[in-house]
Amino acid sequence: MENWQEVLRKNSIASLDALALKFGPEHFPELDRLRQAADNFEFRISPAMVDLIKSPDDPMWRQYVPSVEELDVVDGIVDSLNEDADSPVPNITHRYPDRALFLVSPVCATYCRFCTRRRKVGDPEKIPMSQFESAFQYLEQHTEIRDVILSGGDPLLLNDRRLEAILTRLRAIPHIQIIRIGSRIPCHLPERITPELCATLKRFHPLFINTHFNHPDELTPAAVAALGMLADAGIPLGCQTVLLRGVNDTPAVMIELMHRLLMARVRPYYIYMADQVAGAEHFRTSVQTGIEIMRALRGWTSGLAIPYFVIDAPGGGGKIPILPEYVESMNEDEVVLKNFRGERYVYRQPREEAGVIEMKKPRKRAAKAPKRSPQRVPA
Ligand SMILES: *Cc1c(COP(=O)(O)O)cnc(C)c1O
């Protein structure tokens, strides 16, 4: 057993009793109802995150400690993004024309209470490689797929040998140009980022990692060191943050998070609205909150610190970008714009008709989009 596996097994908190012992039973008055929440969805807090929890309901506590609020199922949906409908074979979600999601691990070091894919995680720890055969065959047969995103669960909880086997098989597919890994491990279990792992990963370039940090305090010295090792292995790092009530729903916290990420050589990639997932209603903010945060970023700080703000459309519509309104009006002659300070500027359109026509003509659809009729708002 590798050191990080031992750290995870021995020093994590994985039961409510251990939790009450660590933080004091007085913080868990409704232990019986809480057990229900912990039974509904996998529970484990890795050592690095246990260390970050300072007081009840602080941003770390909120993300990782089960809450009776999880039992309030409002209009949440089990598979809110309709990923299973876009799954042609087990472990593959193919929603976009040229890229696909490949779920390679059902486990995480720490389980986020707001998890979108909670229906998937916590399945048996060891999936035999033969169970991925139909997924590999799908990726081999679909030559339009040029970008494969390993996800889960957390792909970096697989051991080096298993990861290497998966990456080797993917790299043998000529049309796969890039491989991405989505992982919270640099945050949750920095011990897992070893020189051996980095040496393995760098053999499979171009390989990108999108990690997931939600609060500036999560960029601990250990996490920053882990990110540095990955960056030194030539891996471009991005971050997918989720906007969460009581965690990062103010401009000040979000700006600090973006700055700390850049200093750790991570380029912010997405801020997501929290999904409408069953049991996670208490994490949701209004869309306006997100828009105000984006307004507080653009112009006021480095463009590098500004990710796309997206809503992953419920029902499987994919990620839709949301912008504060910067275009006040637009016609064939001019566009009236508002800058980040709210000042008005006019951009004159080119006189040639070509420019106007180009703007008006609907663009041709991408050639190989998966067949599906465009759906309007599912009621
Ligand atoms: C997010 C996502 C992707 C990747 O989207 P990008 O915008 O390219 O990062 C691919 N497939 C599915 C199903 C996704 O949810």
The ligand as an SDF file (V2000), in Angstrom:
LIG
                    3D

 15 15  0  0  0  0  0  0  0  0999 V2000
  -18.2790   19.8530  -18.8580 C   0  0  0  0  0  0  0  0  0  0  0  0
  -18.4390   18.7330  -19.7750 C   0  0  0  0  0  0  0  0  0  0  0  0
  -17.5300   18.5420  -20.8250 C   0  0  0  0  0  0  0  0  0  0  0  0
  -16.3540   19.4620  -21.0900 C   0  0  0  0  0  0  0  0  0  0  0  0
  -16.8070   20.7290  -21.4140 O   0  0  0  0  0  0  0  0  0  0  0  0
  -15.7570   21.8760  -21.7590 P   0  0  0  0  0  0  0  0  0  0  0  0
  -16.6100   23.0970  -21.8920 O   0  0  0  0  0  0  0  0  0  0  0  0
  -15.0810   21.4750  -23.0220 O   0  0  0  0  0  0  0  0  0  0  0  0
  -14.8030   21.9530  -20.6200 O   0  0  0  0  0  0  0  0  0  0  0  0
  -17.7360   17.4650  -21.6580 C   0  0  0  0  0  0  0  0  0  0  0  0
  -18.7840   16.6300  -21.4880 N   0  0  0  0  0  0  0  0  0  0  0  0
  -19.6800   16.8050  -20.4960 C   0  0  0  0  0  0  0  0  0  0  0  0
  -20.8160   15.8660  -20.3680 C   0  0  0  0  0  0  0  0  0  0  0  0
  -19.5340   17.8510  -19.6020 C   0  0  0  0  0  0  0  0  0  0  0  0
  -20.4050   18.0120  -18.6110 O   0  0  0  0  0  0  0  0  0  0  0  0
  1  2  1  0
  2  3  1  0
  2 14  2  0
  3  4  1  0
  3 10  2  0
  4  5  1  0
  5  6  1  0
  6  7  2  0
  6  8  1  0
  6  9  1  0
 10 11  1  0
 11 12  2  0
 12 13  1  0
 12 14  1  0
 14 15  1  0
M  END
$$$$
